[in-house]
Amino acid sequence: MRDTKRGASAVSPIGMRFVAAAIAISSVFALASCKDKPAETTPSMMSGGGKPAVSGGTSGGAPAGATTAFDKPRKADGAISVRIITNNASSFWTAMEKGMEDGKKEAGCEAQKVVPSGTTPTNSDQKAAFEQQMAANVDGIAVTPIEPDAFSSVIDSAIEKGVPVVTFDSDSPKSKRLAYIGTNNYEAGKKAGDEAVKLLPTGGKFVAFVGNMSAQNARDRYQGFLDAVKGHNIEPLQDPFQDKADKTGAAYRNVADAITKYGDKINIFLGIWSYNGPAIIDEVAKAKLNGKVKIVAFDGDPKTLDALSKGTVDAAVVQKPYEFGRLCTKLLTAINKKGLKAAMDDLKPELEKLGMTVKDNIVDTGVEVITPGPSATEFLKKLKEKGLETT
């Protein structure tokens, strides 16, 4: 191209057309690259202390503009259908399903639990389950994403089509989900770490077990645990063992492998997902390590609760899956009938009465720490009153 300083008259008409075309093409590529460029992390996307924002502790979710479509009732009249999609078939979801059943009676809706296909469901399996419900034209979906970031686009697609989606148990904070109902998993992890400090006052080594570290709840719980034990000479022997949600196979093999690999170097076993506790209990007993090591677990699987009552599990950080199911069902029904803001406003008094906190449509349902003795006895009594044997 000729030097533009010589003026437009020095460029031929054909040359001018080439220049215009080049500018147009470059503009298209510039726009495309801007669109595809990932957003930079800003301080507002981080939690206190510069740590990555954690589920239950960040506003995240849909920006104000994206929720405008849900400010008004979506389906003020008629039947409402709700689906709650889990991440596996663990018994942990038994209490959640009982809460969903009670919630649908309170809300006057139709609701079902959906478990992704496969023995060890993947993100693709969960996506297929989600899309099946979308194809069935349900009125609202609650989901606990296996891979939060990878599932964002699935959630966003539903939101853009006007179908309300909330997350529970494990959040997808980068998505446009309307609300999160569940545990502040980072704080729950810290409580588990606090128990470890009490159990090992002079320090020690630990191994951790989980389904998938890709899940937000797993990452948050583990980070909270690490932060709580920092400075107390309690250190991991390696990164958490992952079983890919194979709760009857790999979960047990991983514990056995850890015992074979590290032997008496292990002072404490940490079960991050609900079924990891039972796997640890069985393998520790098989290796005749009862009384020689400490066990800290998450959730109240029947085997974990039984071991707590016998003193072979030292502490369990227990969530409230019953309330996950009940509150998700009620909230999704109310969003359809009243709109998002009105639904959240109506729910807040009940949440406060239950001792739960709400901020930016994030409901922190809280946890309980159960230890052997009166704590375990009282907790089991409360479960039976709800007709449950597990949390």
N, C-alpha and C positions, 0 to 999 in steps of 0.2 A: 504493500500500500504506500502511496506517495506521502511525503511530509505534509501534514495538515496545515503547517504554517504558511504554505503557499496559497491557501484559500480554497474554497469550494470549487471555484471555477477551474482549478487545476485537476480536478477529479472528473473522469468521464461519467456519463449517465450509468454505464454498465458497472463502473467501479462503485458508484454511489449505492447501486442495488446490492452489490456484494457486501459493502460496509453495513448497510441496514440489516441484511440477513445475518451477518456475523454477530451484530449487537443483539438481535432478537434471540439467536440461539444461545449466546452466552448468558442472557438474562434468564432463559428457561432453566439452564443448568445451575445457575446461582440460586434460583428459587428452590429447585429440587434439593440441592445440597443443604440449604437452610432448613428445609422441611425434615430431611432425614437425619440431621445432626442431633444427637441426643442432648437433652437439656443438661446444663452444667449444674453440679451440686452447689447449692447456696447455703449459707448459714441457717436459713429458715427451714431447710430440709433435714437438718441435723438435730439430734437431741442434745441435752445438756452435756457439757464436757467434751464436745466434739465427737461423741460416739455416733454411729449410724442410727438413724431413727428406728425405733422398735415398734412392733405391733402393740396396739393398746396404749402407745405413748406418743403418737404423732397424729396431727390432724389429717394429713394425707387425703386420699380419696378424691371424690369429685369436687372440682372448683365450684365456686358459687354459681357461675353461669351455667354449668352443666346440670345443676339440680333444679333450675328454673322450671323445667318440664314437669317436675314432681311436686311443685308447690301447690298445685290444685289436685283435687281428687281425680284419680285415673279411672276408677270404676266405682262410683258412689253407690250404685245399686247392683243387685245380682250377686251370684255366688263367686267367692274368691278361692282360687286354687294356689296352694303354696307347696314348694318342693325344697327339701333340705338335703344337700348333697355332701356326704362325708368323704373322707380320704381313704378309708379302708373299712373292713368289716369287724373291727375290734369290738370287744364287749364294752369298751369305753362308751360307745354310742348307745348302749341300752338305756342309760339314764336320760340321754338327750332325746331319744325317741319317746320316752315316757313324758318328758316335758312338752314335746311337740303335741302329743295326744291331749294333754291337759290344756295346752295353749289353744288348740283348735276348738275346744269346747268353750273356752272363754271368749274367743274371737268370733266364733260362729263361721268358721271357714272349713275348707277341705285341705288336708295336708298329708304329705307322705315323705318318708325318708328314702333317699336314693343312694345306693352304694355302687361306685364305679366297678365295672367288670374286671376280672383278673384276680389271681391270688395275691399279687402285690401290685395294686393299681399304679399306673404311671400318670403323668400329666396328660398324655393323649387319651387315656381311658377316662379320666375325669372330664376332659373337654368333650368327649363323645357323649357322656352322660348328661352334661350341661346342655349340649345342643339338641339332644333328644327331648329334653323338657321344653326348650324354646320352640321346637317344632310342634309340640303338643299344645302350645299357646297357654302355658300356665301364667298366672298373674304375678308371681314373685318367686325369686330363688335366693336361698341362703347357701353359701358354699364355704368350705374350709380348704383353701387351695394347697395342693401338694407342692407346687412351685409358684410362689406368689408373683414373681416378675413375669414368668412365661404365661401365666393365666390372666394377666392384666387385659390383654387384647380381647379375650373371650368375654370378660366382664363388661368391658367398654362397649363391645358390640351390642350386648343386651340393653345396656343403659341408653345407647343411641337409638335403639328401637322402642324405647319407652317402657321397658320391663324393669321394675325395681330389683336391684341385687344388693344384698348385704353379705358381709363375711362374718364368720364366727370361728372361734378357737385359734385359727391361724389367719392373719390378715393379708391383704394384698394392697398395701398402702399407696402404691404407685398407680393403682387402677382408679376408676371413677365410681367405685362402690359407694353406696349411699351412707352406710354405717358399718361399724365393727362392733360385735358383741362377743365378749370373751375376756380372757385373762390378760393382764399386762404381763406378758411372759418374761420380760426382762426382770421385773420386780419379783415374779414368782421364782425365777432362777436365783435371785439374790437370797430369797428366804431359804432355798435349798442349801445355798452356800453358807448361810448363817448357821444352819444345823450341822453342816460338816465341820465348821470351826468349833462348835461345842463338843462334837464327838471326837475331834482330833486336836486338842488344845496345844499339843507340841508339834503339830504338823504331820505330814505324811504324803503318800502318793495315791492317786485315784485313776480309775478308768471309767469312761462313760459310754453309754449305749443308746442308740436312737434309730428310728426308721430312716429318715432322710434329713441330712443337714441342709438341704435346699429349702426345707419348710421354714417359714418365718418363725413359727413358735419354737422350733428346735434351736435355731441360731440365737434367738433372744434368751431362751432359758439357759443355754450353755454360757453365753456371754455374761449374763447376770451372775451365774455361779462363779465364773472365773473372777469377776470383779469383787465378789463377796469374800473369796478366800485369798485374794491378793494381799501379800504382806503377812500371811499366817503360816507360811512354809508348807502350804498344801498345793501340790503341783500335779499336772496330768502326766501319765506315762507315755501317752500318745494322743493323737486326735481321736474324737469319738468313733467307736465302731458303728458302722451303718448296716442295717439289715434290709433296707429297701421295703420295709413294711411286711417282711416275711416273718410274721409273728410266731409261727409254729416251727420254723426251720432255722433260718439264719440267725434269728434273735437268740436262740439257745446256743448255736454253734459259736457265735461271737463271744459269748461269755466263757464257754469252755476253752476257746482259743486264747482268750486273755489270761485265763488261769494257767494254761500250759506255757504261755509265753513269759509271763511275769511272776508267777508263783507267789511267794510270800512278800514280794515287793509291794503288792497291792494292799492298801489299808482301807480303802473305801470304794464301793461300787455305786455308780450313779446311773439310775434308769430314767431317761429323759421322756420317753413316751410310755403310755399306760401299760402296755404288755411287756415292756422291758423289765419291770419289777418282778413279775412271775418267773421270767427266764433267769434272772439273777438268783432268785430264791432257790429254784430247783438245782441250778448248776453249783451254787455255793454249798448246798447240802450234799450234793453228790461228791464234791471234792473234800467233804468233811472240814469245811472252813467256818462253820457256824460258831460264833463266839470269838473267832480270830480276826474277823473283818467287820466293817460297818457297811450298812446298806441304806441308801437314801433313794427314794423312788418318787415318781410323780403319779398322781391319781389313785383312786381307790378300787383297783381290780379286786375281785373277791379273794384271790390268793394273797394279794398284798395286804388286804385288811385282816385276813386271818393270821398272817405272819406278824402284823403289828400287834394283834391281841396276844400273840405268843412271845413277843419280844425278839423275833428273829429278823424283823425289819426295824431299823432304828428311827426312821422318820419318813413321812410321806407328805408331799405338798399336793393338796387336793383341790381340784377345780370344781366348777359348778355346771357340768354339762346338762343337767336337768334344766337349768335356767337358760342355757344356750338355746335349747329346743323350744322352750315355752316363749321366751322373749322374741326370738326370730319370727316365730309364727304370728305372734300378736302384732309385731311391728310391721311386717310385710302386709298383713291384712289392713292395718290402719293407714299405711301409706296409700294403698289403693282407694280406701274410702274417704280419707281426709286430706291427703297430701303429706309430704315429708315433715315439714315444720310442725304442723298440728299433731302429727303422730308422735314425734319426739317429745313435744310439750306435754302431751297427755300421758306419756309413759314415765316422765321424770319423777313425779311424786311416788310412784310405785318403786322405782329404782332406788330412790333415796331412802325409802322405808326399809328396803332390803340391804342398805349399807353399801350400795354401789355408787360409783361416781360416773358422771357424764361430762365429756368435753369434746366439742367439735364433732358430735354424732358418734363418738367413741364411748362405748359402755364398758367400763372395767368392772367385771363381775366379782373380782377378788378371789382369794384362795384361803384355805385353812391349812395349818401345819398340824398333822396328827402324829402323836408319838405313843409308844406303848403305855398301857395303864389306863387311868381314868379318861384321858383324851380319846383313846381308841374306843372305849366302851360307850361314851356319850355319842360319839360320831356314828357308831353302828346303830345305836338306838334311834337317832334321827333318820337314818336311812330307812330303817324298817317302817317308820311312821309314814314314809312316802311310798311304801311298797317296793323298795329297791334293795338290791344286794350289792350294788356297785355304783360308783360315781361315773 
